[in-house]
């Protein structure tokens, strides 16, 4: 075996060693049934929505919260209009939310907005007024039983809970479908399996709950890295907190459709993973050596793929340059790279196909698009390679994502890939 073939073989082997346990998650999710809930206790929830220029979509979200089958007097909706230049605040107020405004050009990002909002709530409402807080993004809409279902898992004793993340616009193109399929897989085959096995889940940007006690234990919302959701998850996991999952609480959010916007968002995520690992890598490692599988699981989700991808890219590009400048034969290198790409494509295709088949009824687009986007899912994941490399060198700043798809749950579930306004 030639050196470049050996190196690529070793990299693929390391990928398998690091992530093979996630293939075990698949039969766990398919064949193990969740435990029955305890008798739920009514709790009072504050719904937190950070919004920046979201006038087009925020009204539909608030309406979906007001339409919950959970007792309305136990829900209070709060919106932080964060550095808005439109009338997001007025729209949110018109739909019944309590609205605060924030102007701070120096401290931008969702973490700062949530911290500001929670401080205002603590100032204006009695201590202990809310049992827990639910975080949603302004472009989301939630199923009518969302809070009822989250309350069941909260009543089981979990202080942090994440939910089932679906998509408003799966059928738009390969980019929106790539995002959506990844989040569906994360819900069904990562968080669901973790919950069934008694390990810790992870929150993912939106659609999660944390208790008043968790907030107090954290000393407030002090998570300001580029991926504040991952930072929040890791901070709690290394302290021994077990994050729960509620698969019956369904939310829908809007995914980017332009590659430029997707690049910008995922560049922030990739850089954020590096920030989180830099801050928590030592504590995760200590947790692993103390027998915490959750620490291992979280470490695998934020670091090895990026490192191994970067190493593979550097090694193969270096080999290509050396072969070219020395007049060597590029055929061996080309075949080795091709074999690596094909193996990764097939692995990702299997993952995407399994998710597509099992979540078929939850994917709201035409049959043809469901099949097509299972094929393009590996391509979407491959685009993480240049994004990961760029995140090592670029000065990445938080930037808002444009949302404009205003749909209610009935429109999302009835329309197959057609735009509805």
C-alpha positions in Angstrom: 0.0 0.0 0.0 1.4 3.4 -1.1 1.9 6.1 1.6 -1.0 8.3 0.4 -3.4 5.3 0.2 -2.3 4.3 3.7 -2.9 7.8 5.1 -6.4 7.9 3.6 -7.1 4.4 4.9 -6.0 5.5 8.4 -8.2 8.6 8.2 -11.3 6.6 7.2 -10.5 4.1 9.9 -10.3 6.9 12.5 -13.7 8.2 11.3 -15.2 4.8 11.8 -13.6 4.3 15.2 -14.9 7.7 16.4 -18.4 7.5 15.0 -19.3 3.8 14.7 -21.3 4.0 17.9 -23.8 6.3 16.1 -24.7 3.4 13.8 -25.7 1.5 16.9 -28.1 4.3 17.6 -30.1 3.4 14.5 -31.4 0.0 15.8 -31.9 1.5 19.2 -34.2 4.2 17.8 -36.0 1.7 15.6 -36.6 -1.1 18.1 -36.6 0.3 21.7 -39.8 2.0 22.9 -39.7 5.0 25.2 -40.8 4.7 28.8 -44.2 5.9 29.7 -44.4 9.4 31.2 -45.3 10.1 34.8 -48.5 11.9 35.6 -47.7 15.4 34.3 -47.8 18.4 36.6 -49.0 21.8 35.3 -46.1 24.2 35.0 -45.8 27.9 34.1 -43.7 28.5 31.0 -42.1 31.7 29.6 -41.5 31.4 25.9 -38.4 33.3 24.8 -38.0 34.6 21.2 -35.0 36.5 20.0 -35.8 38.4 16.8 -33.9 40.6 14.5 -35.9 42.1 11.6 -38.4 39.2 11.6 -41.6 41.0 11.0 -42.5 38.7 8.1 -42.6 35.5 10.2 -42.9 36.3 13.9 -46.6 36.8 13.9 -47.2 33.2 12.7 -45.0 31.8 15.5 -46.8 33.8 18.2 -50.2 32.7 16.8 -49.0 29.0 16.9 -48.1 29.5 20.6 -51.5 31.2 21.3 -53.2 28.2 19.7 -51.6 25.6 22.0 -53.8 23.1 23.7 -52.0 23.8 26.9 -53.7 26.2 29.4 -53.2 29.7 28.1 -52.8 31.2 31.6 -49.7 29.1 32.1 -47.9 30.5 29.0 -46.3 33.9 28.7 -44.6 35.0 25.4 -41.6 37.3 25.5 -39.9 38.8 22.5 -36.6 40.6 22.4 -36.5 42.8 19.4 -32.7 42.8 19.0 -31.2 45.7 17.0 -34.2 45.7 14.7 -34.6 48.3 11.9 -38.1 47.2 11.0 -41.4 47.0 13.0 -40.8 43.5 14.5 -41.6 44.8 17.9 -45.0 46.3 16.8 -46.0 43.1 15.0 -45.1 41.0 18.0 -47.1 43.2 20.4 -50.0 43.1 18.0 -50.0 39.3 18.3 -50.0 39.4 22.1 -46.3 39.1 23.1 -44.6 41.1 25.8 -41.8 42.9 23.9 -38.4 44.4 25.0 -36.1 46.2 22.6 -32.3 46.1 22.7 -29.8 48.4 21.0 -26.2 47.2 21.2 -24.0 47.1 18.2 -21.0 45.9 20.1 -22.4 42.7 21.6 -24.3 41.0 18.8 -25.7 37.5 18.7 -28.5 35.4 20.1 -26.6 34.7 23.4 -26.5 38.4 24.3 -30.1 38.9 23.3 -31.3 36.0 25.5 -29.2 37.3 28.4 -30.7 40.8 28.1 -34.3 39.4 27.9 -33.8 37.1 30.9 -32.5 40.0 32.9 -35.5 42.1 32.0 -37.9 39.3 33.0 -36.1 38.8 36.3 -36.5 42.6 36.9 -40.1 42.9 36.0 -41.6 39.6 37.2 -41.6 38.0 40.7 -38.9 35.5 41.5 -40.2 32.0 40.8 -42.9 33.3 38.5 -41.9 30.8 35.8 -41.0 27.1 36.3 -39.2 26.9 32.9 -38.2 28.8 29.8 -38.8 27.6 26.2 -36.5 29.0 23.5 -37.8 29.4 20.0 -36.6 31.2 16.9 -38.8 33.8 15.3 -39.1 31.8 12.0 -40.5 28.7 13.9 -44.0 27.5 14.2 -45.0 24.8 16.6 -47.5 22.0 16.6 -50.7 22.6 18.7 -49.6 20.1 21.4 -46.0 21.2 21.5 -46.0 22.7 25.1 -48.3 19.9 26.4 -45.7 17.3 25.2 -42.7 19.3 26.5 -44.5 19.5 29.9 -44.8 15.8 30.1 -41.0 15.3 29.7 -40.4 18.2 32.1 -42.7 16.5 34.6 -40.5 13.4 34.3 -37.7 15.4 36.0 -35.5 16.7 33.1 -34.2 20.2 33.6 -33.2 20.7 30.0 -35.2 19.2 27.1 -34.8 19.4 23.3 -37.6 18.6 20.8 -38.2 17.2 17.3 -37.0 19.7 14.7 -38.8 19.6 11.3 -38.7 22.0 8.4 -41.1 24.5 6.8 -39.4 24.3 3.4 -37.8 20.9 2.9 -38.8 20.8 -0.8 -37.3 24.1 -1.8 -33.9 22.8 -3.0 -31.0 20.6 -2.1 -29.7 23.1 0.4 -32.9 23.4 2.5 -33.4 19.7 2.3 -29.8 19.0 3.4 -30.3 21.1 6.5 -33.7 19.5 7.2 -32.6 15.9 6.7 -29.7 16.5 9.1 -32.0 17.9 11.8 -34.4 15.0 11.3 -31.6 12.6 11.7 -30.3 14.5 14.8 -33.8 14.2 16.4 -34.6 10.6 15.5 -31.2 8.9 15.5 -29.1 10.9 17.9 -31.2 12.6 20.6 -33.9 9.9 20.6 -31.3 7.1 20.9 -29.5 9.0 23.6 -32.7 9.4 25.6 -33.6 5.7 25.2 -30.1 4.7 26.4 -30.1 7.1 29.4 -27.3 9.3 27.9 -27.5 13.1 27.5 -29.0 14.7 24.5 -27.9 18.1 23.0 -29.9 21.2 22.2 -29.7 22.6 18.7 -30.3 26.3 18.3 -34.1 26.3 18.8 -36.9 24.3 20.3 -35.5 23.6 23.7 -36.5 24.1 27.4 -34.5 24.8 30.5 -35.8 25.0 34.1 -35.5 28.0 36.5 -33.2 25.9 38.6 -30.9 25.3 35.6 -30.8 29.0 34.9 -29.9 29.7 38.5 -27.3 27.0 38.5 -25.7 28.6 35.4 -25.7 32.0 37.1 -27.9 33.4 34.3 -27.6 33.0 30.5 -23.8 33.4 30.2 -23.3 31.7 26.8 -22.0 34.1 24.2 -19.9 32.0 21.8 -20.8 31.8 18.1 -22.7 28.6 18.9 -24.3 29.4 22.2 -26.6 26.4 22.0 -23.7 24.0 21.8 -21.9 25.9 24.6 -25.0 25.6 26.8 -25.2 21.9 26.1 -21.6 21.2 26.8 -21.5 23.4 29.9 -24.3 21.4 31.4 -23.1 17.9 30.3 -19.6 18.4 31.8 -21.4 19.4 35.1 -23.3 16.1 35.0 -26.6 17.3 33.8 -28.6 15.0 31.6 -30.5 16.7 28.7 -33.7 15.0 27.8 -35.6 14.7 24.4 -39.3 15.0 23.6 -39.9 13.5 20.2 -43.6 14.2 20.3 -43.1 18.0 20.5 -42.7 19.1 16.9 -41.5 22.5 15.6 -41.0 23.6 12.1 -38.3 26.1 11.0 -37.2 27.8 7.8 -33.9 26.6 6.3 -31.6 28.7 4.0 -32.0 28.1 0.3 -29.0 30.2 -1.0 -25.6 28.7 -0.8 -24.1 32.1 0.1 -26.3 32.4 3.2 -25.8 28.7 4.0 -22.0 29.1 3.8 -22.1 32.1 6.1 -24.3 30.3 8.7 -22.3 27.0 8.7 -19.0 28.9 8.8 -20.2 30.4 12.1 -21.2 27.0 13.3 -17.9 25.5 12.4 -15.9 28.3 14.1 -18.3 28.0 17.0 -17.5 24.3 17.4 -13.8 25.2 17.6 -14.5 27.9 20.2 -16.5 25.4 22.3 -13.8 22.8 22.1 -11.1 25.3 23.0 -13.1 26.2 26.1 -14.4 22.8 27.2 -12.1 20.3 25.6 -10.1 19.7 28.8 -13.3 19.2 30.9 -14.7 16.9 28.3 -11.5 14.8 28.2 -11.5 14.6 32.0 -15.2 13.5 31.9 -14.4 10.8 29.3 -11.6 9.4 31.6 -14.0 9.4 34.5 -16.4 7.2 32.5 -18.8 9.7 31.1 -20.1 8.4 27.7 -22.1 11.7 27.3 -18.8 13.6 27.4 -17.4 11.3 24.7 -20.5 11.7 22.6 -20.5 15.5 22.9 -16.7 15.6 22.1 -17.3 13.5 18.9 -20.0 15.9 17.8 -17.9 19.1 18.0 -14.4 18.2 17.0 -12.9 15.0 15.4 -14.8 15.3 12.1 -13.4 18.8 11.5 -9.9 17.8 12.5 -9.9 14.6 10.3 -11.4 16.5 7.4 -8.8 19.2 7.6 -5.9 16.6 7.8 -7.3 14.7 4.9 -7.6 17.8 2.7 -4.1 19.0 3.6 -2.5 15.6 3.0 -4.1 15.1 -0.3 -3.5 18.6 -1.6 0.1 18.3 -0.5 0.5 15.0 -2.3 -1.1 16.4 -5.4 1.4 19.3 -5.5 4.4 17.1 -4.8 3.4 14.7 -7.6 2.7 17.5 -10.0 6.0 19.3 -9.4 8.1 16.2 -9.4 6.5 14.8 -12.5 5.0 11.9 -10.6 2.0 9.8 -11.5 -1.2 11.4 -10.2 -3.2 8.3 -11.0 -2.6 6.5 -7.7 -3.5 9.7 -5.8 -6.6 10.3 -7.9 -7.8 6.7 -7.3 -7.2 6.9 -3.6 -9.0 10.2 -3.3 -11.9 8.9 -5.4 -12.2 5.8 -3.3 -12.3 7.9 -0.2 -15.0 10.2 -1.6 -17.1 7.3 -2.8 -16.9 5.5 0.6 -18.0 8.7 2.4 -20.7 9.4 -0.1 -22.2 5.9 0.3 -22.0 6.2 4.1 -23.8 9.5 4.1 -26.3 8.2 1.5 -27.2 5.3 3.7 -27.7 7.6 6.7 -29.8 10.0 4.7 -31.8 7.2 3.1 -32.6 5.6 6.4 -33.8 8.9 7.8 -35.8 9.7 4.7 -37.6 6.3 4.9 -38.4 6.3 8.6 -39.4 9.9 8.7 -41.2 9.8 5.3 -44.5 11.0 6.7 -42.8 13.9 8.5 -41.2 15.2 5.3 -43.6 17.5 3.6 -42.8 17.5 0.0 -43.3 15.4 -3.1 -42.1 11.8 -3.4 -39.7 12.7 -6.2 -38.1 15.4 -4.1 -37.7 13.1 -1.1 -35.9 10.6 -3.3 -33.8 13.2 -5.0 -32.7 14.9 -1.8 -31.6 11.6 -0.3 -29.1 11.5 -3.2 -28.0 15.1 -2.8 -27.7 14.9 1.0 -24.0 13.6 0.8 -23.2 16.5 -1.5 -24.6 19.0 1.0 -22.5 17.4 3.7 -19.3 17.4 1.5 -19.7 21.2 1.3 -18.7 21.3 5.0 -15.1 20.4 3.9 -14.2 23.9 2.5 -16.4 25.5 5.2 -14.5 23.7 8.0 -11.1 24.7 6.5 -12.2 28.3 6.0 -13.4 28.5 9.6 -9.8 28.0 10.8 -8.6 31.2 9.1 -11.6 33.5 8.7 -12.7 36.2 11.1 -16.2 34.9 11.7 -18.8 37.2 13.1 -22.5 36.5 14.0 -24.8 37.7 11.2 -28.6 37.4 11.0 -30.3 34.9 8.6 -33.1 36.3 6.4 -36.5 34.6 6.9 -39.6 35.2 4.8 -41.6 32.0 4.7 -44.8 32.7 6.6 -46.7 29.4 6.9 -48.9 27.9 9.6 -48.7 24.2 10.5 -51.7 23.2 8.3 -50.1 24.8 5.3 -46.8 23.1 6.0 -48.3 19.7 6.3 -50.7 20.0 3.4 -48.5 21.5 0.7 -45.9 19.4 -1.1 -43.0 21.6 -2.0 -45.1 24.6 -3.2 -44.5 28.1 -2.0 -47.4 29.5 0.0 -47.6 33.1 1.1 
